[in-house]
Amino acid sequence: MRVIFAGTPEFARVALQRLHAARFPIPLVLTQPDRPAGRGMKLQPSPVKQFAQEHGIAVAQPRSLRLDGKYPDDARAAKAAIEAARADVMVVAAYGLILPQWVLDAPRLGCLNIHASLLPRWRGAAPIHRAIEAGDAETGVTIMQMDAGLDTGDMLLVERTPITADDTTGSLHDRLATLGGRLVVEALEMAACGGLTRTPQPADGVTYANKIDKAEAAIDWSQPAEAIARRVRAFNPAPGASATIRGEALKVWRANAAPGRGGAAPGTVVAIDEAGIGVACGDGSRLDITELQRAGGKRLAATDFLRGFPLEAGQRLG
């Protein structure tokens, strides 16, 4: 089974590592072009490219795969590399480019996608964030036969995992990345002996995980505390739930919903105690902030934060 791998972030790197460890021949890796990052905004390779280079795997970084698109030279070069790889299958994980039909048809067994949700729930760009934000009890990984639609292809393998009360996108991402790497190896081993069964996705239960907009990070204190707490977990580690107080920006990293007594306007600090910084929310509920960060500062437990930035009941968070 010769495998072309297409992916970009850490989630994809974990799958590539598992495929490499399982000794599948990987003649080619596709990943996004290097992006500026860090204080100096220097070009940085993706985690997938770093792994491929460390292990002597050829890398292609087209800006587009559309032969009739904005970068046809990139697409033609990628097409030549894909054809030369003579792959049986392409494995795709959080690649970030749309695959036109010629790519889907290029490998003998087509393209398999590692998707971090229980399809058809949370098709799209941010399935981990949205599952936590919505309060889902479980999620998982679906290995899918790709077609021209947005995560609409037939399901090949599915495995579930619970979403715990303290899961963040960071913790759930790591668990699903490990699960996805194991599951795609199983799928390829089954495919090698013709043992994969394709199951069409049900028409009911379709939801879309829209890309996270930075504007969503601002906490709306008029919402119930439970909804805010889920969003804090969903936006940890990025983009981070944000608030302001005394004109200064804060990141809220951990918080718990708690019963409130009502009466205080949403966003009002109502308590400073061992539970953290209690803030009034919608429906008379209360959010206890237990970890937060000033702009340019370190993430701190609420008790440590208050030593350098004292707050009092009655103050308002924006």
C-alpha positions as CSV (number, residue, x, y, z in Angstrom):
1,M,0.0,0.0,0.0
2,R,1.8,3.1,-1.3
3,V,0.4,6.1,0.6
4,I,0.4,9.8,-0.3
5,F,-0.3,11.8,2.8
6,A,-1.9,15.3,2.7
7,G,-2.1,17.3,5.9
8,T,-0.7,20.4,7.7
9,P,-1.2,20.9,11.5
10,E,-0.2,18.8,14.5
11,F,-3.4,16.7,14.2
12,A,-2.2,15.5,10.8
13,R,1.4,15.0,12.0
14,V,0.3,12.4,14.5
15,A,-1.4,10.4,11.7
16,L,1.6,10.7,9.5
17,Q,3.9,9.4,12.3
18,R,1.6,6.4,12.9
19,L,1.6,5.6,9.2
20,H,5.4,5.8,9.0
21,A,5.7,3.7,12.2
22,A,3.5,1.1,10.6
23,R,5.9,0.9,7.6
24,F,3.6,2.0,4.9
25,P,5.6,3.4,2.0
26,I,5.0,7.1,1.8
27,P,6.5,8.5,-1.5
28,L,5.0,11.9,-1.2
29,V,3.6,14.4,1.4
30,L,1.4,17.3,0.5
31,T,1.2,20.2,3.0
32,Q,0.4,23.9,3.1
33,P,3.1,26.4,2.1
34,D,5.3,27.7,5.0
35,R,3.6,30.5,7.0
36,P,5.0,33.4,9.0
37,A,4.9,32.9,12.7
38,G,6.5,33.9,16.0
39,R,7.8,37.3,17.1
40,G,10.0,37.7,14.0
41,M,7.2,36.5,11.7
42,K,9.7,34.2,10.0
43,L,8.4,31.5,7.6
44,Q,7.8,28.3,9.5
45,P,7.2,24.8,8.1
46,S,4.1,23.0,9.1
47,P,4.4,20.1,11.6
48,V,3.7,17.7,8.8
49,K,6.5,19.1,6.7
50,Q,8.9,19.0,9.6
51,F,8.2,15.3,10.2
52,A,8.5,14.5,6.5
53,Q,11.9,16.3,6.2
54,E,13.2,14.6,9.3
55,H,12.4,11.2,7.7
56,G,13.5,11.9,4.1
57,I,10.0,12.0,2.6
58,A,9.4,14.1,-0.5
59,V,7.3,17.2,0.1
60,A,5.1,19.3,-2.2
61,Q,3.5,22.6,-1.1
62,P,1.2,23.8,-3.8
63,R,-0.9,26.9,-3.1
64,S,-3.7,25.3,-5.0
65,L,-4.6,22.0,-6.7
66,R,-7.0,23.5,-9.2
67,L,-5.6,23.2,-12.7
68,D,-7.8,26.1,-13.8
69,G,-7.3,28.2,-10.7
70,K,-5.1,31.1,-9.5
71,Y,-1.9,29.0,-9.3
72,P,-2.0,26.6,-12.3
73,D,1.8,26.1,-12.3
74,D,1.6,24.8,-8.6
75,A,-1.3,22.5,-9.5
76,R,0.5,21.1,-12.6
77,A,3.7,20.4,-10.6
78,A,1.6,18.7,-7.8
79,K,-0.2,16.6,-10.5
80,A,3.2,15.4,-11.8
81,A,4.4,14.6,-8.3
82,I,1.2,12.7,-7.5
83,E,1.3,10.7,-10.7
84,A,5.0,9.9,-10.2
85,A,4.3,8.6,-6.7
86,R,2.1,5.7,-8.1
87,A,0.1,5.6,-4.9
88,D,-2.6,3.2,-4.0
89,V,-4.3,5.6,-1.7
90,M,-4.1,9.2,-0.4
91,V,-4.7,9.8,3.3
92,V,-6.0,13.4,4.1
93,A,-6.0,15.0,7.6
94,A,-6.7,18.7,8.1
95,Y,-4.9,19.6,4.9
96,G,-6.6,22.9,4.3
97,L,-6.9,22.8,0.5
98,I,-9.9,21.7,-1.5
99,L,-9.2,18.5,-3.5
100,P,-10.6,18.7,-7.0
101,Q,-11.9,15.6,-8.7
102,W,-8.7,14.8,-10.5
103,V,-7.0,14.4,-7.1
104,L,-9.8,12.3,-5.7
105,D,-9.5,10.0,-8.7
106,A,-5.7,9.8,-8.9
107,P,-5.0,7.0,-6.4
108,R,-6.3,3.5,-7.1
109,L,-8.3,3.4,-3.9
110,G,-9.2,7.1,-3.8
111,C,-8.7,9.5,-0.9
112,L,-9.4,8.6,2.8
113,N,-10.1,11.5,5.2
114,I,-9.5,11.4,9.0
115,H,-12.3,13.6,10.3
116,A,-12.5,14.5,14.0
117,S,-16.3,14.1,14.5
118,L,-19.0,11.5,14.4
119,L,-20.3,12.3,10.9
120,P,-22.7,13.7,9.7
121,R,-22.5,15.8,12.9
122,W,-20.0,18.6,12.6
123,R,-18.9,18.5,9.0
124,G,-16.5,21.4,8.3
125,A,-13.5,23.2,9.6
126,A,-13.8,23.2,13.5
127,P,-15.5,20.0,14.6
128,I,-13.6,19.8,18.0
129,H,-14.4,23.3,19.0
130,R,-18.0,23.1,18.1
131,A,-18.6,19.8,19.8
132,I,-17.4,21.2,23.1
133,E,-19.2,24.5,22.6
134,A,-22.5,22.7,21.9
135,G,-22.2,20.5,25.0
136,D,-22.1,17.2,23.1
137,A,-21.7,14.2,25.4
138,E,-19.4,12.4,22.9
139,T,-17.4,12.8,19.7
140,G,-15.0,10.6,17.9
141,V,-13.2,10.0,14.6
142,T,-14.7,9.0,11.2
143,I,-12.5,7.6,8.5
144,M,-14.3,8.7,5.3
145,Q,-14.1,7.9,1.6
146,M,-13.8,11.4,0.2
147,D,-16.0,12.8,-2.5
148,A,-16.5,16.2,-4.0
149,G,-18.8,17.4,-1.2
150,L,-17.9,19.0,2.2
151,D,-17.3,15.9,4.4
152,T,-20.2,14.1,2.7
153,G,-18.4,10.8,1.7
154,D,-19.2,7.3,2.8
155,M,-18.0,6.3,6.3
156,L,-15.5,3.5,6.5
157,L,-14.6,3.3,10.2
158,V,-16.0,5.1,13.2
159,E,-14.8,5.2,16.9
160,R,-16.4,7.2,19.7
161,T,-14.9,8.9,22.8
162,P,-16.7,10.8,25.6
163,I,-16.3,14.5,26.1
164,T,-15.5,15.0,29.8
165,A,-16.6,18.0,31.9
166,D,-13.1,19.4,31.9
167,D,-12.1,18.7,28.3
168,T,-10.7,21.6,26.4
169,T,-10.2,21.7,22.6
170,G,-6.5,21.1,23.4
171,S,-7.1,17.9,25.4
172,L,-9.7,16.6,23.1
173,H,-7.6,17.4,20.0
174,D,-4.7,15.3,21.4
175,R,-7.0,12.4,22.2
176,L,-8.6,12.5,18.8
177,A,-5.3,12.9,17.0
178,T,-4.1,9.7,18.6
179,L,-7.3,7.9,17.8
180,G,-7.3,9.1,14.2
181,G,-3.7,7.8,13.7
182,R,-4.6,4.4,15.0
183,L,-7.9,4.2,13.1
184,V,-6.4,5.1,9.7
185,V,-3.7,2.4,10.0
186,E,-6.5,-0.1,10.7
187,A,-8.4,1.2,7.7
188,L,-5.4,0.8,5.4
189,E,-4.7,-2.7,6.7
190,M,-8.3,-3.6,6.1
191,A,-8.3,-2.0,2.6
192,A,-5.2,-4.0,1.7
193,C,-7.2,-7.2,2.0
194,G,-10.5,-5.8,0.7
195,G,-12.1,-5.7,4.1
196,L,-13.4,-2.2,4.2
197,T,-17.2,-1.6,4.1
198,R,-18.6,1.7,2.9
199,T,-21.7,3.1,4.7
200,P,-23.4,6.2,3.4
201,Q,-23.9,9.0,5.9
202,P,-27.4,9.3,7.2
203,A,-29.5,12.3,5.9
204,D,-30.6,13.2,9.4
205,G,-28.4,14.9,12.0
206,V,-26.2,17.0,9.7
207,T,-24.5,20.0,11.4
208,Y,-21.7,22.2,10.2
209,A,-18.7,23.3,12.2
210,N,-18.0,26.7,10.9
211,K,-14.5,28.1,11.2
212,I,-13.8,29.9,14.4
213,D,-14.0,33.7,14.1
214,K,-11.8,35.7,16.5
215,A,-14.8,37.9,17.2
216,E,-16.5,34.9,18.9
217,A,-13.8,34.9,21.6
218,A,-15.4,38.0,23.3
219,I,-17.4,36.7,26.3
220,D,-21.1,37.7,26.2
221,W,-21.9,37.9,29.9
222,S,-25.7,38.0,29.2
223,Q,-25.5,34.3,28.3
224,P,-26.0,31.6,30.9
225,A,-22.8,30.6,32.8
226,E,-23.0,27.1,31.5
227,A,-22.8,28.3,27.9
228,I,-19.9,30.6,28.7
229,A,-18.0,27.8,30.5
230,R,-18.4,25.6,27.5
231,R,-17.1,28.3,25.2
232,V,-14.1,28.9,27.5
233,R,-13.2,25.3,27.1
234,A,-13.9,25.3,23.4
235,F,-11.6,28.2,22.8
236,N,-8.7,26.9,24.9
237,P,-6.0,27.0,23.6
238,A,-7.0,29.2,20.7
239,P,-8.3,31.8,20.3
240,G,-8.9,32.0,24.0
241,A,-12.1,33.5,25.6
242,S,-11.6,37.2,26.2
243,A,-12.9,39.9,28.5
244,T,-11.9,43.4,29.6
245,I,-11.8,45.1,33.0
246,R,-10.7,48.6,33.8
247,G,-9.8,49.0,30.1
248,E,-7.4,46.0,30.1
249,A,-7.8,42.9,28.0
250,L,-7.9,39.5,29.8
251,K,-7.9,35.9,28.6
252,V,-10.1,33.5,30.5
253,W,-8.7,30.0,30.3
254,R,-10.7,28.0,32.9
255,A,-14.0,28.7,34.5
256,N,-16.9,26.8,36.0
257,A,-20.6,27.4,36.0
258,A,-22.2,27.8,39.5
259,P,-25.6,28.7,40.8
260,G,-26.1,32.4,41.3
261,R,-28.4,34.5,43.5
262,G,-29.5,36.8,40.7
263,G,-29.9,40.6,41.0
264,A,-26.5,41.6,39.7
265,A,-26.1,42.9,36.1
266,P,-24.3,40.4,33.8
267,G,-20.5,40.9,33.9
268,T,-20.5,42.1,37.5
269,V,-17.9,40.6,39.9
270,V,-20.1,39.2,42.7
271,A,-17.6,37.2,44.7
272,I,-13.9,36.7,45.4
273,D,-13.4,33.5,47.2
274,E,-11.8,30.0,47.1
275,A,-13.9,29.1,44.1
276,G,-12.3,31.9,42.0
277,I,-13.6,35.2,40.7
278,G,-17.4,34.9,40.6
279,V,-19.1,36.9,37.8
280,A,-22.8,37.4,37.3
281,C,-24.2,35.9,34.0
282,G,-27.5,35.7,32.3
283,D,-30.4,33.8,33.8
284,G,-29.1,34.8,37.3
285,S,-26.2,32.3,37.0
286,R,-22.6,32.7,38.0
287,L,-19.3,31.9,36.4
288,D,-16.3,31.2,38.7
289,I,-13.1,32.1,36.8
290,T,-10.3,29.9,38.0
291,E,-7.5,30.7,35.5
292,L,-6.9,33.8,33.5
293,Q,-4.2,36.0,32.0
294,R,-3.4,39.7,31.5
295,A,-2.2,40.9,28.1
296,G,1.6,40.0,27.9
297,G,1.4,38.1,31.2
298,K,1.4,34.5,32.2
299,R,-1.6,32.2,32.7
300,L,-2.3,32.2,36.4
301,A,-4.6,30.6,38.8
302,A,-7.2,33.2,40.1
303,T,-5.6,33.4,43.5
304,D,-2.2,34.2,42.1
305,F,-3.7,36.6,39.5
306,L,-5.4,38.6,42.2
307,R,-2.1,39.3,44.1
308,G,-1.0,41.4,41.2
309,F,-4.3,42.6,39.9
310,P,-6.8,43.0,42.8
311,L,-10.5,43.0,42.0
312,E,-13.5,43.8,44.2
313,A,-17.1,42.9,44.2
314,G,-19.2,45.3,42.2
315,Q,-16.6,45.9,39.4
316,R,-17.7,45.1,35.9
317,L,-16.1,43.0,33.2
318,G,-16.8,43.9,29.6
